[in-house]
Each structure stands twice: as C-alpha cells, then as structure tokens.
Amino acid sequence: MNILIAGCSKIGASLAGQLSSEGHDVSVVDPVEGSQSLLPDDYAGYFSTGILIDEDVLRNAGIESCDAVAAVSDNDNVNIMVAQIAARTFGISTVITSLYDPAKEQRFCSLLTTVCPTNIAVASLKGYILQRERRQITMGSSTLDVFLMPVPPHLVGRRAVDIDSPRGEMLLGVLRRGESGLEFPKDDLRPLEEEDKLAIVRIID
C-alpha cells in the first residue's frame, strides 16, 4: 500500500517504521524537520516537512497517490483537519485519526474513523491495577477490551442474567470456579459466587 502519515510523533514514527519494514510505500510529513530523528534507522520511506493542513504540502508528500492516510500528530485539532482534507479534498477512502482527548474523540467518532491512545492506555493500566486477565481486539474501526474480573461483592448472590451492564460494556459470560468453560448469562441461572469471574467486553473507541 501507499500510505501517508501526517505527524512524526512517537506514534507516527513507530507506525511508519513498522509499515515500511513490511514493504509498504510510506511517506511521513511533519512541521518540524528534527522530528525525522524519531524514525527508526531502517526506515526506507520518504520524509518531508511542512504545515500539515496545507494542501500543497500534502500534495508534495504524495497524498494524491495514497491508498490510506493516518493523521497522528500530537495536535488533535490538526489531526481532525488533516483527516477532513484527505477525505473531502483528495477523496482518500481509508483515513484514520488519532485523538488524545477522549471527549473530543467521542464527539468526532461518528464523523471520522478514530483511535484514542488515551482510552487505550487507561484501559491497559486499569486492567493491570485491578489484576484483570485481559486482551484487546480490533473489530472494524473499534477497539474492544476483553477481560476477566472477580465478581464484585454487591453482585454475589445475584444471577448474571439480571445484571445491567454500564453503558459501553457488556457481560459476555461467567467463568465458574473449577469449570473451564464460559457460561453465557441466559444459560446459567445459578447465583454468582465470590470465586467466580465475569467476562466483560468494553468498547474503548
């Protein structure tokens, strides 16, 4: 693929390096010339400098022949504008936008394909703090956090089928003490016990 990465942040530089090492044609553009130093030594793509929301700068970086654009600078507002220019002006169908502000990501996720590094990091840290067994998976443009957690004390004695999940979360099932299989809430009407674990899926972004 021919890919343009707008913003040579740590995320952008790492993304560019991985895509380049996998054989993709990668072009990185950033306002600061010194940011090129963040790119890995084996980066084989193109680098240029310029204002990211300048259409001529994007043209010079090769956006007109790109299959995909990733707007991953450290400035959310710039990323939003780059994504809109890429989609509306240049007709790029695959555009991904990094937004660090969770509130801003929530506002724009219906208009743009977004990823929120803050939400992903918080979910990972929370999982480790609470000692949850967890894994992240991607489905379409959404990142899902799937984890096991102990049954909270206030839910002991209740049935899984009667639990109302918070917005953005869903109870997949119950892992019973001494059992290896996951029981789905509608099929398991036994009261929850302290030693059981709940399998939860949460939409991160």
N, C-alpha and C positions, 0 to 999 in steps of 0.2 A: 504493500500500500504506500501511497504518497501522503505523508502526514505533516501538518504544520502545527507546531507547538508555540503558542503565544505566551511568553513568560518563561525566563530561565531561572525560576525559583528552584529550591531544592527538589520540589516535586517535579517540576518541569524538566530539570536536568536529569533526574533519575529516570523519568519516563522516556526521555529522548534516548538515553543510553541503552535502555532495555530494548526499545523498538529498533534502534539502529543495529544492535547486536543480533537481532532476529532477522535482519535482512531487509527491513523496510527503508524506504527513502524518507528521511526525516529532515525537516527544516525548522530551526529554532530562531525566534526573533525576540529581542528584549531591548528595553530602552538603555540599559547600562552595558557598555562594552565589557567591563570587568566581570560580568556575570558568566561569561564564557568559561571562566576558570572552574565553575561548578560542574561542567560536563566531564564525564569520565574520559580517561586518556584514550580509550579505544573508540570513542565516538567518531563515526565516519560520515556524519551528515553535514548539513550546511548551517552556518550561524550568521545572523545579521543583526544590526542594531537599528532602532527607530521607535517612534511613538506607536504603540500597539493599536490605537484606534484610527490611525492614519491609513486610509485605503491604499495609497501609493506604497507605503511601507509594506503592507500585507501583500500587495501585488509583487513587489520586488522579492519578497520572501517565498513566492511561489504559490500563493493561495489559489490562484485560478486553475491550477492543475492538481489540486489536492483532493484526496478521497475523504479526508477527515481533518477536523481542526479541534485542538484541545486548548481552551483558554484557562491557563493555570498560573497566572501571575499572582503576586501577593495582594493585589487590589481587587476586591470583589466587584466594584463598580466598573472597572476596566474590563474584567472578565465578561461581565454581562454585555457590555457594549461590543466587545470583540465577537462574542457569540452571535449577537444580532446582526452585525455586519456580515459575518461569514455565511449565515443562513439566508438573510434577505437580499444582500447586495451581490454575493458571489454564488448563491444557490447551493452551498455545501449541505448535503443531507445529514451527514454524521458530524455533530458538533457536541462536545462535552464541556461543561463549565464547572470549574472549581469555585465554591463559595464557602469561605470560612465562617461567616456569620450564620448560625442556624436559623435565625428569624428571617434573614434575607433569603436563605435557601428555601425556606418554607413558602415564601411569597412567590418565588420565581420557578419553583419546580414544575408547575403546571404549564409554564411557557417555554422552559428550556430543559434540556437534559442536564441534570446537575449532580454533583458529588459534593458532600460536605465533610472535609477532613476532620473538622472539629467533632461532629457527631460520631464519626468512626473511632476517633481516638478516645472520646469519653466512654463509648460503649466498651471498648477494649479494656480501659483502665478499670471501669466499674466491674467488669467480669472478673478481673484478677483480684480486685479488692474483696469482692464477695465470694471469691473462690468458686466461681461457677465454671463448669465444663462448657466450653462454648466454641462456636465456629461461625465464620462469616461466609455467606454465599451471595452471589450476584444473580439476579433474575431480571433480564431486560435492563432497564436503567436504574433499578432499585437495588440497594444493598440491604441484606437481611442478616440479623444477628440471631443465631440459633443457640440456645444454651440450656443447661440443666441447673435447677436451683432447688434448695431444700424447701419443703412445704412451710410457708410462714405460720407462726403459731396460731394466728387468728383463723386460718383455714383448716386446721386439724379438726377432723370430725365431720367436715362438710364433704359433699360429693363434687368431683371435678366438673360434672355436667352442670352444676348450679353456680359455678364461678363466673362472674362477669369480668372479662379482661379489660384492662385500661385501653384507652384509645391508642392505636398504633401497635398493640401487642395481641398475640393470640396463643391460647393454650393448645399445644399440639397433642399432649397426652401425659400419662403418668407412668413413671418407672417405679414399680413396686419393689419393696425390699425383698431381696432373694430371688427376684424374677429378672430374666434377661430381656424380655420383650416389652415394647412400649404399648400401654393400654390407651386406646382412644377414649375421650371423656364420655361419649354417648354409649360406649360398650361396657364401661366399667362403673358400676353404680355403688361400689364399696366406699365407705368413708375414708378420707385421706388420713394417713398416719404420719407421725413425726419423721420416720425413717424413709418415707417415700420422697421422690424427686419429681418436680414438674419440668416438662419440656416446653420451653417458651420460644416463640419466634417474634422478633421485633423488627419493624421497618426502621432502618437508620436514616436513609434518604432515598 
